[in-house]
Amino acid sequence: MSNIVDSLTRGRDKVVVAGLTIGLLFFSSIFALIVSIWGIIGGVLLVVGIIGPLLIFGMIRFPKFGVLSYLIAAYLVMYVIGFQLNFPFGTVLDGLILIIGFFINQKIHPNWSIFRNYVSLIILVWIFYNVIQVANPNAESRMAWLYTIRSVAGVMASYFIFNYYIDSLKFVRLIFKVWLALSVIAALYAIKQEYFGFFDYEQNLLDNSPLLRSLLFIDGHWRKSSIFSDPVAFSYNMVVSSLLCIGMLTGPLSIKKKVILGLLIALFLNVMLYSGTRAAYTLVPMAMVLFAVLNFNAKIFAYVAVFSVFLSILIFMPTSNASLVRFQSAFRPSDDASYSVRVQNQLKIQPYIQTHPFGGGLGATGVWGVRFAPNSFLAQFPPDSGYVRVAVELGYVGLFLICALMFIVLKTGITNYFKIKDPELKSYCLAMILIVAALNVGNFPQEAIVQFPLSVFFYMFIALMNITLRLDQQKNPEHHGIVTT
């Protein structure tokens, strides 16, 4: 280290160091001046103005860097928005898709074959159906469609970007490492909230919103959101991360790595309880049933049996712990007042769904419905379910399409899983199957795949089902009957 310091302080290097020092001091002064005049927004815009062009160049020059940047941005965007910055972060993410996607240069590196499958076809059909919803005669607002289509068609287009650029086992491993690192950060942040309380700005936001307080302060205990938009998004992300680890455990890993994955599973599932989201608690047991079916043997059966006994003890044991009591109530929906309210709401909306095959228009419910058509019938309806929202906004035709999409995705994933020979790629494909299946179940009681980061990651999960098979075909062509020359 001393040699490096000495070399930097000799001859011309002194000029470089002096120039960098002056430049940093100048930038700091400008930054402080802008913040003093325009506040933190001005400082953010200055930093973005300097770093933004460098990031754009990096994404154009190195598209895989762009893919990672996009995934990281999707994971952290809701935390940044939580600072109440008046900045169009959603538009920035849309721009990232455009920048990365535009440079899928099929003229230089043509590879249309990777898109020739049923999953790609049904996704294109789903995107097309959402696009033509602009002409839905039942829609109360075209602006609601405009704002919603960005998060539907735009995000779904990332499936094709992931398919094109994730082209090596090394890159898959890197994505998983980044993903798990972000998940650990989110888990540790939740532990901080649980045992050391919220930051002042977080507590002020909760205290100043009676609606949030009524939703998140249950039995004298705050539900935790970590770095995400709400407890549901937090809990579902922890479930997804734990299922990734469970799938990876079936791969050819060392004992040390398996122990680390086991500890991560325990961490993710433990902090998931802090969210107080009942729907999330049932997803891992459901996924474990599918895991046992796909890997049926005596050893797996024994593990599942032990897990079932442990789960039964947790469900029926007497306890005064608020988080555990809420966990137990997830397996007794008839005793859950909020679940009963949702059932009643769904019964009330059924006649509308049955008489509107194309629904009431994309964006008719939720935030955009309230904003652009506040007096409409659908704007007052709380869907509280991903599938119910589709049925209301896109009709039973749309509900059939989304169910067909999920069926084709899972069928493709399971078929590919049994075709893959390489044990590592097989474990990754299994993880994606478990995750997509769990999110499908979770999409009924909650809206599982419309919030960041899962709204983006979900299409990476789907893409990886095909990518793992493609990588295995490249690695073991003879196993797949591929003749190489």
Sequence and secondary structure as in RCSB ss.txt:
>XXXX:A:sequence
MSNIVDSLTRGRDKVVVAGLTIGLLFFSSIFALIVSIWGIIGGVLLVVGIIGPLLIFGMIRFPKFGVLSYLIAAY
LVMYVIGFQLNFPFGTVLDGLILIIGFFINQKIHPNWSIFRNYVSLIILVWIFYNVIQVANPNAESRMAWLYTIR
SVAGVMASYFIFNYYIDSLKFVRLIFKVWLALSVIAALYAIKQEYFGFFDYEQNLLDNSPLLRSLLFIDGHWRKS
SIFSDPVAFSYNMVVSSLLCIGMLTGPLSIKKKVILGLLIALFLNVMLYSGTRAAYTLVPMAMVLFAVLNFNAKI
FAYVAVFSVFLSILIFMPTSNASLVRFQSAFRPSDDASYSVRVQNQLKIQPYIQTHPFGGGLGATGVWGVRFAPN
SFLAQFPPDSGYVRVAVELGYVGLFLICALMFIVLKTGITNYFKIKDPELKSYCLAMILIVAALNVGNFPQEAIV
QFPLSVFFYMFIALMNITLRLDQQKNPEHHGIVTT
>XXXX:A:secstr
 HHHHHHHTSTHHHHHHHHHHHHHHHHHHHHHHHHHHHHHHHHHHHHHHHHHHHHHHHHHH HHHHHHHHHHHHH
HHHHHHTT     HHHHHHHHHHHHHHT  TTTS  GGGG SHHHHHHHHHHHHHHGGGG TT S HHHHHHHHI
IIIIHHTHHHHHHHH  SHHHHHHHHHHHHHHHHHHHHHHHHHHHH   HHHHHHHHT HHHHHHHEETTEE   
TTSSSHHHHHHHHHHHHHHHHHHTTSS  HHHHHHHHHHHHHHHHHHGGGT HHHHTHHHHHHHHHHHHT SHHH
HHHHHHHHHHHHHHHHS    HHHHHHHHTT GGG HHHHHHHHHHHHHHHHHHH TT S TT SHHHHHHH TT
STGGG    SHHHHHHHHHHHHHHHHHHHHHHHHHHHHHHHHHH  SHHHHHHHHHHHHHHHHHHHHTTTS  SS
STTHHHHHHHHHHHHHHHHHHHHHH GGGGT    
